[in-house]
Amino acid sequence: MGHPIEELAAAAIDHGLGIHRELGPGLLESVYETVLAARLARAGFRVERQRPVPIACDGLIFPDAFRVDIFVEDRLIIEVKSVDALAKVHAKQLPTYLRLSERPLGLLMNFGAATFREGLRRVVNDHQDFASSRLRVHNPAQRATLE
């Protein structure tokens, strides 16, 4: 089965923090995405960038409905931003990606924030075995939730 999802998330967060400390805010999203993907791959994880994800709707299949910035081990979705502050659309994008791709966990990393912690959001989709229960938001409807 590979690495536990929480191990993937912890590694991604650790590498994201290191990148934010080294490079600081203000660079293009593509720079942070490239460096994060390379570091995760170097750490031994299977990583894909800009992976197209198909969706089916009303009997139609859309092969390139959206692209995931970084896919780790075909389970963890990472969306990379580099903006002063996250907009509402950013908070809606990742839960939709998780739901449509049927993946359990995603990370929204905004490298444009003053601190990495300020720009980090965990998003869950019907995923229960979290190590960080203090951040978990339980949603009985089992829809993706921001933590």
C-alpha positions as CSV (number, residue, x, y, z in Angstrom):
1,M,0.0,0.0,0.0
2,G,3.0,2.3,0.4
3,H,3.4,5.1,2.9
4,P,0.7,6.1,5.3
5,I,-1.1,9.2,4.2
6,E,-0.1,11.1,7.4
7,E,3.6,10.3,6.6
8,L,3.1,11.8,3.2
9,A,1.5,14.9,4.6
10,A,4.1,15.3,7.3
11,A,7.0,15.0,4.8
12,A,5.3,17.5,2.5
13,I,4.7,20.0,5.3
14,D,8.3,19.7,6.5
15,H,9.7,20.2,3.0
16,G,7.3,23.1,2.5
17,L,8.4,24.8,5.7
18,G,12.1,24.4,4.7
19,I,11.5,25.9,1.3
20,H,9.6,28.8,2.8
21,R,12.4,29.5,5.2
22,E,15.1,29.2,2.5
23,L,13.4,31.1,-0.4
24,G,10.9,33.3,1.5
25,P,7.7,34.6,0.0
26,G,7.3,36.4,-3.3
27,L,8.4,34.0,-6.0
28,L,6.2,32.5,-8.7
29,E,4.0,29.4,-7.8
30,S,5.9,27.4,-10.4
31,V,9.2,27.9,-8.5
32,Y,7.8,26.6,-5.2
33,E,6.0,23.7,-7.0
34,T,9.1,22.6,-8.8
35,V,11.3,22.7,-5.7
36,L,8.7,21.0,-3.5
37,A,8.2,18.2,-6.0
38,A,11.9,17.7,-6.4
39,R,12.5,17.5,-2.7
40,L,9.7,15.0,-2.2
41,A,11.0,12.9,-5.0
42,R,14.5,13.1,-3.6
43,A,13.1,11.9,-0.3
44,G,11.9,8.7,-2.0
45,F,8.2,9.5,-2.8
46,R,6.6,9.0,-6.1
47,V,5.7,12.5,-7.3
48,E,3.8,13.9,-10.3
49,R,3.4,17.5,-11.3
50,Q,0.5,19.1,-13.2
51,R,-1.3,15.7,-13.4
52,P,-4.6,15.9,-15.4
53,V,-7.5,14.4,-13.5
54,P,-10.6,13.2,-15.4
55,I,-14.1,13.5,-14.1
56,A,-17.4,12.0,-15.2
57,C,-20.6,14.2,-15.2
58,D,-24.0,13.5,-16.7
59,G,-22.6,10.5,-18.6
60,L,-19.8,12.4,-20.1
61,I,-16.1,12.0,-19.3
62,F,-13.8,15.0,-19.3
63,P,-10.2,13.6,-19.4
64,D,-8.5,16.9,-18.4
65,A,-11.1,18.4,-16.1
66,F,-8.5,19.9,-13.8
67,R,-4.8,19.6,-13.1
68,V,-3.3,18.8,-9.7
69,D,-0.2,20.8,-8.9
70,I,1.5,18.0,-7.1
71,F,0.3,14.4,-6.6
72,V,2.3,12.4,-4.0
73,E,2.1,8.6,-4.1
74,D,-1.2,8.9,-6.1
75,R,-2.9,9.8,-2.8
76,L,-1.9,13.2,-1.4
77,I,-2.9,16.3,-3.4
78,I,-0.9,19.5,-2.9
79,E,-2.1,22.7,-4.3
80,V,0.6,25.4,-4.4
81,K,-0.2,29.2,-4.2
82,S,2.0,32.3,-3.9
83,V,-0.4,35.1,-3.0
84,D,-0.5,37.6,-0.1
85,A,-3.7,36.0,1.2
86,L,-5.8,33.0,0.2
87,A,-9.1,33.9,-1.5
88,K,-12.4,32.1,-0.9
89,V,-12.0,30.3,-4.2
90,H,-8.7,28.7,-3.0
91,A,-10.5,27.3,-0.1
92,K,-13.2,25.8,-2.4
93,Q,-10.8,24.4,-5.0
94,L,-9.0,21.7,-3.1
95,P,-12.1,20.1,-1.4
96,T,-13.6,19.8,-4.8
97,Y,-10.5,18.3,-6.3
98,L,-10.4,15.7,-3.4
99,R,-14.1,14.8,-3.8
100,L,-13.9,14.4,-7.6
101,S,-10.7,12.4,-7.5
102,E,-11.8,10.4,-4.5
103,R,-8.6,11.2,-2.6
104,P,-8.5,11.4,1.2
105,L,-6.3,14.3,2.0
106,G,-4.9,17.5,0.4
107,L,-2.7,20.3,1.4
108,L,-3.1,23.9,0.3
109,M,0.3,25.6,0.6
110,N,0.5,29.3,0.2
111,F,4.2,30.3,0.0
112,G,3.2,34.0,-0.4
113,A,2.1,34.3,3.2
114,A,4.4,35.9,5.8
115,T,4.8,32.6,7.6
116,F,4.4,29.1,6.3
117,R,2.0,28.2,9.1
118,E,-0.3,31.1,8.1
119,G,-0.4,29.8,4.5
120,L,-0.9,26.1,5.2
121,R,-4.4,24.4,5.1
122,R,-5.1,20.7,5.5
123,V,-8.2,19.6,3.7
124,V,-9.9,16.2,4.3
125,N,-12.3,14.1,2.3
126,D,-13.9,11.3,4.4
127,H,-10.6,10.6,6.1
128,Q,-10.7,9.6,9.7
129,D,-7.2,8.4,10.9
130,F,-5.6,11.8,11.6
131,A,-2.6,12.2,13.8
132,S,-3.5,15.8,14.4
133,S,-6.9,15.5,16.0
134,R,-6.9,19.0,17.4
135,L,-7.0,20.4,13.8
136,R,-9.7,18.0,12.6
137,V,-13.1,19.4,11.7
138,H,-15.7,16.6,11.8
139,N,-18.3,16.9,9.1
140,P,-21.1,14.3,9.4
141,A,-22.0,14.7,5.7
142,Q,-18.5,13.4,4.9
143,R,-17.8,16.2,2.6
144,A,-14.3,17.6,2.3
145,T,-13.5,20.0,5.1
146,L,-10.8,22.6,5.8
147,E,-8.8,22.1,8.9
